[in-house]
Amino acid sequence: MSRSLYAIKGNDAVKAFVRAGGIEKTGKGDHVNIKMPNGMIVTIPGNKELKIGLLKSAIRKAGLTEEQFLDLL
């Protein structure tokens, strides 16, 4: 079974980053800021499907691998 980073909604990504130890904070509009344990702040738009580049960048910034992120979903 191969899972992919496509068609992941912002709210689901936020939940995964929080499970990885992030602290959720509000951002502007529907954006959510998550402060990760490594000190980095990841900003995710809340309601819509995420573009692949944005999601991969956020995963790297959070200090996770794509596999770790998918396991947290």
ZATINU-539587 format. One record per residue: residue in three letters; x, y, z of N, C-alpha, C, CB in turn. Coordinates in steps of 0.2 Angstrom, whole numbers, padded with zeros to 4 digits, always signed. Glycine has a CB too. Example, Ala and Ser with C-alpha at 12.3 -4.5 7.8 and 13.67 -1.06 7.14 Angstrom:
ALA+0066-0028+0039+0062-0022+0039+0066-0016+0039+0057-0022+0045;SER+0064-0011+0035+0068-0005+0036+0064+0000+0039+0070-0003+0029;
This chain:
MET+0004-0006+0000+0000+0000+0000+0004+0006+0000-0005+0000+0006;SER+0004+0010-0005+0008+0016-0006+0004+0022-0004+0011+0017-0013;ARG+0005+0026+0001+0002+0032+0002+0005+0038-0001+0001+0033+0010;SER+0002+0043-0002+0005+0049-0005+0004+0055-0002+0003+0049-0013;LEU+0007+0060-0004+0006+0067-0001+0001+0071-0004+0013+0071+0000;TYR-0002+0068-0010-0007+0072-0013-0013+0072-0010-0007+0069-0020;ALA-0017+0077-0011-0024+0077-0009-0025+0077-0001-0028+0072-0012;ILE-0020+0080+0002-0020+0081+0010-0023+0088+0011-0013+0080+0013;LYS-0028+0088+0016-0031+0094+0018-0027+0097+0023-0038+0093+0020;GLY-0027+0104+0023-0023+0108+0028-0025+0106+0035-0025+0115+0027;ASN-0031+0105+0037-0033+0103+0044-0030+0096+0046-0041+0103+0045;ASP-0030+0092+0041-0027+0085+0043-0019+0086+0044-0028+0080+0037;ALA-0016+0090+0040-0009+0091+0041-0007+0094+0047-0006+0096+0035;VAL-0011+0099+0049-0011+0102+0056-0011+0097+0061-0016+0108+0057;LYS-0016+0093+0061-0016+0087+0066-0010+0083+0066-0023+0083+0065;ALA-0007+0081+0061-0002+0077+0060+0004+0081+0064+0000+0075+0053;PHE+0005+0087+0062+0011+0091+0065+0010+0091+0073+0011+0098+0062;VAL+0004+0092+0075+0003+0093+0082+0004+0086+0085-0005+0095+0084;ARG+0003+0080+0082+0004+0073+0085+0012+0073+0085+0001+0068+0080;ALA+0016+0076+0081+0023+0076+0081+0026+0080+0086+0026+0078+0074;GLY+0022+0083+0090+0024+0087+0096+0024+0095+0095+0031+0086+0097;GLY+0021+0097+0089+0020+0104+0088+0014+0107+0092+0018+0105+0081;ILE+0015+0114+0093+0010+0117+0097+0006+0122+0092+0013+0122+0103;GLU+0000+0121+0092-0005+0125+0087-0006+0132+0089-0011+0121+0086;LYS-0005+0137+0085-0006+0144+0086-0010+0147+0081+0000+0148+0088;THR-0014+0152+0082-0018+0154+0076-0014+0159+0072-0024+0158+0079;GLY-0015+0159+0066-0012+0164+0061-0017+0168+0058-0008+0159+0055;LYS-0015+0171+0052-0019+0176+0049-0024+0172+0045-0015+0181+0044;GLY-0031+0175+0045-0036+0171+0041-0037+0164+0043-0034+0172+0034;ASP-0037+0160+0038-0038+0153+0040-0031+0149+0041-0042+0149+0034;HIS-0026+0153+0041-0019+0149+0042-0018+0148+0049-0014+0154+0039;VAL-0014+0142+0050-0012+0140+0057-0005+0140+0057-0016+0133+0058;ASN-0002+0142+0063+0005+0142+0064+0006+0136+0069+0008+0149+0066;ILE+0011+0132+0068+0013+0126+0072+0020+0127+0074+0011+0119+0069;LYS+0021+0128+0081+0028+0129+0083+0031+0121+0084+0029+0133+0089;MET+0036+0119+0081+0038+0112+0081+0043+0112+0087+0041+0110+0075;PRO+0045+0106+0089+0050+0105+0095+0057+0107+0093+0050+0098+0096;ASN+0058+0108+0086+0065+0110+0084+0065+0117+0084+0066+0107+0077;GLY+0060+0121+0086+0060+0128+0086+0057+0132+0080+0067+0131+0087;MET+0056+0128+0074+0054+0131+0068+0046+0132+0069+0056+0126+0062;ILE+0044+0137+0065+0037+0138+0065+0034+0136+0058+0035+0145+0066;VAL+0029+0132+0057+0027+0129+0051+0020+0133+0050+0026+0122+0050;THR+0019+0136+0044+0012+0139+0043+0008+0135+0038+0013+0147+0041;ILE+0002+0133+0039-0002+0129+0035-0009+0133+0034-0003+0122+0038;PRO-0011+0133+0027-0018+0136+0026-0023+0130+0028-0019+0138+0019;GLY-0028+0132+0032-0032+0128+0036-0037+0123+0032-0036+0131+0041;ASN-0041+0126+0027-0046+0123+0025-0045+0119+0018-0052+0128+0024;LYS-0041+0121+0014-0040+0119+0007-0035+0113+0007-0039+0124+0002;GLU-0035+0110+0001-0030+0105-0001-0024+0108-0002-0033+0100-0007;LEU-0018+0105+0001-0012+0108+0001-0008+0106-0006-0008+0106+0007;LYS-0005+0111-0009+0000+0109-0014+0006+0105-0012+0002+0116-0018;ILE+0008+0101-0016+0013+0096-0014+0020+0100-0012+0015+0092-0020;GLY+0022+0105-0016+0028+0109-0014+0027+0112-0007+0029+0114-0019;LEU+0022+0115-0005+0021+0118+0001+0021+0113+0007+0014+0122+0002;LEU+0018+0107+0006+0018+0102+0011+0025+0099+0012+0013+0096+0008;LYS+0028+0097+0006+0035+0095+0007+0040+0100+0011+0038+0093+0000;SER+0039+0106+0009+0043+0111+0012+0041+0111+0020+0042+0118+0009;ALA+0035+0111+0022+0033+0111+0029+0036+0105+0032+0025+0111+0029;ILE+0035+0099+0029+0038+0093+0032+0045+0094+0034+0036+0087+0028;ARG+0049+0096+0029+0056+0097+0030+0058+0102+0036+0060+0100+0023;LYS+0054+0108+0035+0055+0113+0041+0053+0110+0048+0050+0119+0039;ALA+0048+0105+0048+0046+0103+0054+0051+0097+0057+0040+0099+0054;GLY+0056+0095+0052+0061+0091+0054+0059+0083+0054+0064+0092+0061;LEU+0054+0082+0050+0051+0075+0049+0053+0073+0042+0043+0075+0050;THR+0053+0066+0041+0053+0063+0034+0046+0063+0032+0057+0056+0034;GLU+0045+0062+0025+0039+0061+0022+0035+0055+0025+0039+0060+0015;GLU+0039+0049+0026+0036+0043+0029+0034+0045+0036+0041+0038+0029;GLN+0038+0048+0040+0035+0050+0047+0029+0054+0047+0041+0054+0051;PHE+0029+0059+0043+0023+0063+0042+0017+0059+0040+0024+0068+0037;LEU+0017+0054+0035+0012+0050+0033+0009+0045+0039+0014+0046+0027;ASP+0014+0043+0043+0012+0039+0048+0008+0043+0054+0018+0036+0052;LEU+0009+0049+0054+0006+0053+0059-0001+0055+0057+0009+0059+0060;LEU-0003+0054+0050-0009+0056+0048-0015+0052+0050-0010+0056+0040;
